[in-house]
Amino acid sequence: MLQLKRVYDADDPGDGTRLLIERLWPRGIRKVDLRLDAWHKEAGPSTELRKWFSHDPEKWPEFERRYFAELDKRPDAWKPILDAARRGKVTLLYSSHDTEHNNAVALKRFLDAKLSHTKPS
């Protein structure tokens, strides 16, 4: 099972495995203060894609399309996350203020599709 949580929200024992999925370390958080099991930098979108998207909701459909294409080319970046989700609850940690249009939302959709053996639409 996959769930999402902002890095700025309090951790909870029910979070299961906590994975940071950002390329950049979240602003305002010291590494010693964030409880996480792993940092999967490579699961985040490329720097070029992240800068192009710039958190613009109007670019969301194209961002997802491009991000999914990047992920398809880098299974080593997301397969460990998928394996962890098959073993138990996984919380994908992200830093964006927009809770609907961010790489964690897109990555969760991508991984959910892989878990159910469907293609994200």
LORO-795417 format. One record per atom (N, C-alpha, C): atom name; x, y, z; chain; residue number from 0. Coordinates in Angstrom, 1 decimal. Example, Ala and Ser with C-alpha at 12.3 -4.5 7.8 and 13.67 -1.06 7.14 Angstrom:
  site    east   north      up  unit  pos
     N    13.2    -5.7     7.8     A    0
    CA    12.3    -4.5     7.8     A    0
     C    13.2    -3.3     7.8     A    0
     N    12.8    -2.2     7.1     A    1
    CA    13.7    -1.1     7.1     A    1
     C    12.9     0.0     7.9     A    1
This chain:
  site    east   north      up  unit  pos
     N     0.8    -1.2     0.0     A    0
    CA     0.0     0.0     0.0     A    0
     C     0.9     1.2     0.0     A    0
     N     0.5     2.2    -0.8     A    1
    CA     1.3     3.4    -0.9     A    1
     C     0.4     4.6    -0.4     A    1
     N     1.0     5.5     0.3     A    2
    CA     0.3     6.7     0.7     A    2
     C     1.3     7.9     0.6     A    2
     N     0.8     9.1     0.7     A    3
    CA     1.5    10.3     0.5     A    3
     C     1.5    11.1     1.8     A    3
     N     2.6    11.8     2.0     A    4
    CA     2.7    12.7     3.2     A    4
     C     3.7    13.8     2.9     A    4
     N     3.4    15.0     3.3     A    5
    CA     4.4    16.1     3.2     A    5
     C     5.5    15.9     4.3     A    5
     N     6.7    16.2     4.0     A    6
    CA     7.8    16.0     4.9     A    6
     C     7.6    16.9     6.2     A    6
     N     6.8    18.0     6.0     A    7
    CA     6.6    18.9     7.1     A    7
     C     5.5    18.4     8.1     A    7
     N     4.8    17.4     7.8     A    8
    CA     3.8    16.8     8.6     A    8
     C     4.5    15.8     9.6     A    8
     N     3.9    15.7    10.8     A    9
    CA     4.5    14.8    11.8     A    9
     C     4.4    13.3    11.3     A    9
     N     5.5    12.6    11.7     A   10
    CA     5.5    11.2    11.3     A   10
     C     4.6    10.5    12.3     A   10
     N     4.2     9.3    11.9     A   11
    CA     3.2     8.5    12.6     A   11
     C     3.7     7.0    12.5     A   11
     N     3.5     6.2    13.6     A   12
    CA     3.9     4.8    13.5     A   12
     C     3.1     4.1    12.4     A   12
     N     2.0     4.6    12.0     A   13
    CA     1.2     3.9    10.9     A   13
     C     1.7     4.3     9.5     A   13
     N     2.8     5.1     9.4     A   14
    CA     3.4     5.4     8.1     A   14
     C     4.0     4.2     7.4     A   14
     N     4.4     3.3     8.2     A   15
    CA     5.2     2.2     7.6     A   15
     C     6.6     2.6     7.1     A   15
     N     7.0     2.2     6.0     A   16
    CA     8.3     2.6     5.5     A   16
     C     8.2     4.0     4.9     A   16
     N     9.1     4.9     5.3     A   17
    CA     9.0     6.3     4.9     A   17
     C    10.1     6.5     3.9     A   17
     N     9.7     6.9     2.7     A   18
    CA    10.7     7.1     1.6     A   18
     C    10.6     8.6     1.1     A   18
     N    11.7     9.3     1.1     A   19
    CA    11.7    10.6     0.5     A   19
     C    12.0    10.4    -1.0     A   19
     N    11.2    11.0    -1.8     A   20
    CA    11.2    10.8    -3.2     A   20
     C    11.5    12.1    -4.0     A   20
     N    12.3    13.0    -3.4     A   21
    CA    12.6    14.3    -4.0     A   21
     C    14.1    14.2    -4.4     A   21
     N    14.4    14.9    -5.5     A   22
    CA    15.8    15.0    -5.9     A   22
     C    16.6    15.9    -5.0     A   22
     N    15.9    17.0    -4.5     A   23
    CA    16.6    17.9    -3.6     A   23
     C    16.1    17.8    -2.2     A   23
     N    17.0    18.0    -1.2     A   24
    CA    16.6    17.9     0.2     A   24
     C    15.5    19.0     0.5     A   24
     N    14.5    18.7     1.2     A   25
    CA    13.4    19.7     1.5     A   25
     C    14.0    20.9     2.3     A   25
     N    13.5    22.1     1.9     A   26
    CA    14.0    23.3     2.6     A   26
     C    13.5    23.3     4.0     A   26
     N    14.3    23.9     4.9     A   27
    CA    13.9    24.1     6.3     A   27
     C    13.9    22.9     7.2     A   27
     N    14.4    21.8     6.7     A   28
    CA    14.4    20.5     7.5     A   28
     C    15.8    20.0     7.6     A   28
     N    16.3    19.8     8.8     A   29
    CA    17.6    19.3     9.0     A   29
     C    17.5    17.8     8.8     A   29
     N    18.5    17.2     8.3     A   30
    CA    18.5    15.7     8.0     A   30
     C    18.3    14.9     9.2     A   30
     N    18.8    15.4    10.4     A   31
    CA    18.6    14.6    11.6     A   31
     C    17.2    14.7    12.1     A   31
     N    16.4    15.6    11.6     A   32
    CA    15.0    15.8    12.1     A   32
     C    13.9    15.1    11.3     A   32
     N    14.3    14.6    10.2     A   33
    CA    13.3    13.9     9.3     A   33
     C    13.5    12.4     9.5     A   33
     N    12.5    11.7    10.0     A   34
    CA    12.5    10.3    10.1     A   34
     C    12.2     9.7     8.8     A   34
     N    13.1     9.0     8.2     A   35
    CA    12.9     8.3     6.9     A   35
     C    13.7     7.1     6.8     A   35
     N    13.3     6.1     6.0     A   36
    CA    14.0     4.9     5.9     A   36
     C    15.0     4.9     4.7     A   36
     N    14.7     5.7     3.7     A   37
    CA    15.6     5.8     2.6     A   37
     C    15.2     7.1     1.8     A   37
     N    16.2     7.6     1.1     A   38
    CA    16.0     8.8     0.2     A   38
     C    16.2     8.3    -1.2     A   38
     N    15.2     8.3    -2.0     A   39
    CA    15.2     7.8    -3.4     A   39
     C    15.3     9.0    -4.3     A   39
     N    16.4     9.6    -4.4     A   40
    CA    16.6    10.8    -5.2     A   40
     C    16.2    10.6    -6.7     A   40
     N    16.6     9.4    -7.2     A   41
    CA    16.5     9.1    -8.6     A   41
     C    15.0     8.9    -9.0     A   41
     N    14.1     8.7    -8.0     A   42
    CA    12.7     8.5    -8.3     A   42
     C    12.0     9.8    -8.6     A   42
     N    12.7    10.9    -8.3     A   43
    CA    12.1    12.2    -8.6     A   43
     C    12.3    12.6   -10.0     A   43
     N    11.6    13.6   -10.5     A   44
    CA    11.7    14.0   -11.9     A   44
     C    13.1    14.6   -12.1     A   44
     N    13.5    14.6   -13.4     A   45
    CA    14.8    15.2   -13.7     A   45
     C    14.8    16.7   -13.4     A   45
     N    16.0    17.2   -13.2     A   46
    CA    16.1    18.7   -12.9     A   46
     C    15.4    19.5   -14.0     A   46
     N    15.6    19.1   -15.3     A   47
    CA    15.0    19.8   -16.4     A   47
     C    13.5    19.7   -16.4     A   47
     N    12.9    18.6   -16.1     A   48
    CA    11.5    18.4   -16.0     A   48
     C    10.9    19.2   -14.8     A   48
     N    11.6    19.1   -13.7     A   49
    CA    11.1    19.8   -12.5     A   49
     C    11.1    21.3   -12.8     A   49
     N    12.2    21.9   -13.4     A   50
    CA    12.2    23.3   -13.7     A   50
     C    11.2    23.7   -14.7     A   50
     N    11.0    22.8   -15.7     A   51
    CA    10.0    23.1   -16.7     A   51
     C     8.6    23.2   -16.1     A   51
     N     8.2    22.2   -15.3     A   52
    CA     6.9    22.2   -14.6     A   52
     C     6.7    23.4   -13.7     A   52
     N     7.6    23.7   -12.9     A   53
    CA     7.6    24.8   -12.0     A   53
     C     6.3    24.9   -11.2     A   53
     N     5.7    23.8   -10.8     A   54
    CA     4.5    23.7   -10.0     A   54
     C     3.3    24.4   -10.7     A   54
     N     3.2    24.4   -12.0     A   55
    CA     2.2    25.1   -12.7     A   55
     C     1.1    24.0   -13.0     A   55
     N    -0.1    24.1   -12.3     A   56
    CA    -1.1    23.1   -12.5     A   56
     C    -1.6    22.9   -14.0     A   56
     N    -1.5    24.0   -14.8     A   57
    CA    -1.9    23.9   -16.2     A   57
     C    -1.0    23.0   -17.0     A   57
     N     0.2    22.8   -16.5     A   58
    CA     1.2    21.9   -17.1     A   58
     C     1.1    20.4   -16.6     A   58
     N     0.2    20.2   -15.7     A   59
    CA     0.1    18.9   -15.0     A   59
     C     0.0    17.7   -16.0     A   59
     N    -1.0    17.7   -16.9     A   60
    CA    -1.1    16.5   -17.8     A   60
     C     0.2    16.2   -18.5     A   60
     N     0.9    17.2   -19.0     A   61
    CA     2.1    17.0   -19.8     A   61
     C     3.2    16.7   -18.8     A   61
     N     3.3    17.2   -17.6     A   62
    CA     4.3    16.8   -16.7     A   62
     C     4.2    15.3   -16.4     A   62
     N     3.0    14.9   -16.1     A   63
    CA     2.8    13.4   -15.8     A   63
     C     3.2    12.6   -17.0     A   63
     N     2.9    13.0   -18.2     A   64
    CA     3.3    12.2   -19.4     A   64
     C     4.8    12.1   -19.5     A   64
     N     5.5    13.3   -19.3     A   65
    CA     6.9    13.3   -19.4     A   65
     C     7.6    12.5   -18.2     A   65
     N     7.0    12.7   -17.1     A   66
    CA     7.6    12.0   -15.9     A   66
     C     7.4    10.5   -16.0     A   66
     N     6.3    10.0   -16.4     A   67
    CA     6.1     8.6   -16.6     A   67
     C     7.1     8.1   -17.7     A   67
     N     7.4     8.9   -18.7     A   68
    CA     8.3     8.4   -19.7     A   68
     C     9.7     8.3   -19.1     A   68
     N    10.1     9.3   -18.3     A   69
    CA    11.4     9.2   -17.6     A   69
     C    11.4     8.0   -16.7     A   69
     N    10.4     7.7   -15.9     A   70
    CA    10.3     6.6   -15.0     A   70
     C    10.4     5.3   -15.8     A   70
     N     9.8     5.2   -16.9     A   71
    CA     9.8     4.0   -17.8     A   71
     C    11.3     3.6   -18.2     A   71
     N    12.1     4.7   -18.3     A   72
    CA    13.5     4.5   -18.7     A   72
     C    14.4     4.2   -17.5     A   72
     N    13.9     4.4   -16.3     A   73
    CA    14.7     4.2   -15.1     A   73
     C    14.0     3.3   -14.1     A   73
     N    13.8     2.0   -14.4     A   74
    CA    13.1     1.1   -13.5     A   74
     C    13.9     0.9   -12.2     A   74
     N    15.2     1.0   -12.3     A   75
    CA    16.0     0.9   -11.1     A   75
     C    15.7     2.0   -10.0     A   75
     N    15.1     3.1   -10.5     A   76
    CA    14.8     4.2    -9.5     A   76
     C    13.5     3.9    -8.8     A   76
     N    12.6     3.1    -9.3     A   77
    CA    11.3     2.9    -8.7     A   77
     C    11.0     1.5    -8.3     A   77
     N    11.7     0.5    -8.8     A   78
    CA    11.5    -0.9    -8.4     A   78
     C    11.7    -1.1    -6.9     A   78
     N    12.7    -0.6    -6.3     A   79
    CA    12.8    -0.8    -4.8     A   79
     C    11.6    -0.3    -4.0     A   79
     N    11.0     0.8    -4.5     A   80
    CA     9.8     1.4    -3.9     A   80
     C     8.7     0.4    -4.1     A   80
     N     8.5    -0.1    -5.3     A   81
    CA     7.5    -1.1    -5.6     A   81
     C     7.6    -2.3    -4.7     A   81
     N     8.8    -2.8    -4.6     A   82
    CA     9.1    -4.0    -3.8     A   82
     C     8.7    -3.8    -2.3     A   82
     N     9.0    -2.6    -1.8     A   83
    CA     8.7    -2.2    -0.4     A   83
     C     7.2    -2.2    -0.3     A   83
     N     6.5    -1.6    -1.3     A   84
    CA     5.0    -1.6    -1.2     A   84
     C     4.4    -2.9    -1.3     A   84
     N     5.0    -3.9    -1.9     A   85
    CA     4.5    -5.2    -1.9     A   85
     C     4.6    -5.9    -0.6     A   85
     N     5.6    -5.5     0.2     A   86
    CA     5.8    -6.0     1.5     A   86
     C     5.0    -5.4     2.6     A   86
     N     4.5    -4.2     2.4     A   87
    CA     3.8    -3.5     3.5     A   87
     C     3.5    -2.0     3.1     A   87
     N     3.1    -1.3     4.1     A   88
    CA     2.7     0.1     3.9     A   88
     C     4.0     1.0     3.6     A   88
     N     3.9     1.8     2.6     A   89
    CA     5.0     2.8     2.3     A   89
     C     4.4     4.2     2.2     A   89
     N     5.1     5.1     2.8     A   90
    CA     4.7     6.5     2.8     A   90
     C     5.7     7.2     1.9     A   90
     N     5.2     7.8     0.8     A   91
    CA     6.1     8.6    -0.1     A   91
     C     6.1    10.0     0.5     A   91
     N     7.3    10.5     0.8     A   92
    CA     7.4    11.8     1.4     A   92
     C     7.8    12.9     0.3     A   92
     N     7.1    14.0     0.4     A   93
    CA     7.4    15.1    -0.6     A   93
     C     7.3    16.4     0.1     A   93
     N     7.8    17.5    -0.6     A   94
    CA     7.9    18.8     0.1     A   94
     C     7.0    19.8    -0.5     A   94
     N     6.4    19.6    -1.7     A   95
    CA     5.5    20.6    -2.4     A   95
     C     4.4    21.0    -1.5     A   95
     N     4.1    22.3    -1.6     A   96
    CA     2.9    22.9    -1.0     A   96
     C     1.6    22.4    -1.7     A   96
     N     1.7    22.2    -2.9     A   97
    CA     0.5    21.8    -3.7     A   97
     C     0.3    20.3    -3.5     A   97
     N    -0.7    19.9    -2.8     A   98
    CA    -0.9    18.4    -2.5     A   98
     C    -1.6    17.6    -3.7     A   98
     N    -1.9    18.3    -4.7     A   99
    CA    -2.6    17.6    -5.9     A   99
     C    -1.7    17.5    -7.1     A   99
     N    -0.8    18.5    -7.3     A  100
    CA     0.0    18.5    -8.5     A  100
     C     1.5    18.5    -8.1     A  100
     N     2.0    17.3    -7.8     A  101
    CA     3.4    17.2    -7.4     A  101
     C     3.9    15.9    -7.8     A  101
     N     5.2    15.7    -7.8     A  102
    CA     5.8    14.5    -8.3     A  102
     C     5.4    13.2    -7.5     A  102
     N     5.1    13.4    -6.2     A  103
    CA     4.7    12.3    -5.4     A  103
     C     3.3    11.7    -5.8     A  103
     N     2.4    12.6    -6.1     A  104
    CA     1.1    12.2    -6.7     A  104
     C     1.3    11.4    -8.0     A  104
     N     2.1    12.0    -8.8     A  105
    CA     2.3    11.3   -10.1     A  105
     C     3.0    10.0    -9.9     A  105
     N     4.1     9.9    -9.1     A  106
    CA     4.8     8.7    -8.8     A  106
     C     3.9     7.6    -8.2     A  106
     N     3.0     8.0    -7.3     A  107
    CA     2.1     7.1    -6.7     A  107
     C     1.1     6.5    -7.7     A  107
     N     0.7     7.3    -8.6     A  108
    CA    -0.2     6.9    -9.7     A  108
     C     0.5     5.9   -10.6     A  108
     N     1.8     6.2   -10.9     A  109
    CA     2.6     5.3   -11.7     A  109
     C     2.8     4.0   -11.0     A  109
     N     3.2     4.0    -9.8     A  110
    CA     3.4     2.8    -9.0     A  110
     C     2.1     2.0    -8.8     A  110
     N     1.0     2.7    -8.5     A  111
    CA    -0.2     2.0    -8.3     A  111
     C    -0.6     1.2    -9.6     A  111
     N    -0.3     1.8   -10.7     A  112
    CA    -0.6     1.1   -12.0     A  112
     C     0.3    -0.1   -12.1     A  112
     N     1.5     0.0   -11.7     A  113
    CA     2.4    -1.1   -11.8     A  113
     C     2.0    -2.3   -10.8     A  113
     N     1.5    -1.9    -9.7     A  114
    CA     1.0    -2.9    -8.7     A  114
     C    -0.2    -3.6    -9.2     A  114
     N    -1.0    -2.9   -10.0     A  115
    CA    -2.3    -3.5   -10.5     A  115
     C    -2.1    -4.0   -11.9     A  115
     N    -0.9    -3.8   -12.5     A  116
    CA    -0.6    -4.3   -13.8     A  116
     C    -1.4    -3.6   -14.9     A  116
     N    -1.6    -2.3   -14.7     A  117
    CA    -2.3    -1.5   -15.7     A  117
     C    -1.4    -0.3   -16.1     A  117
     N    -1.8     0.4   -17.1     A  118
    CA    -1.1     1.6   -17.5     A  118
     C    -1.8     2.8   -17.0     A  118
     N    -1.0     3.7   -16.4     A  119
    CA    -1.7     4.9   -15.8     A  119
     C    -2.3     5.7   -17.0     A  119
     N    -3.5     6.2   -16.7     A  120
    CA    -4.2     7.0   -17.8     A  120
     C    -4.1     8.5   -17.6     A  120
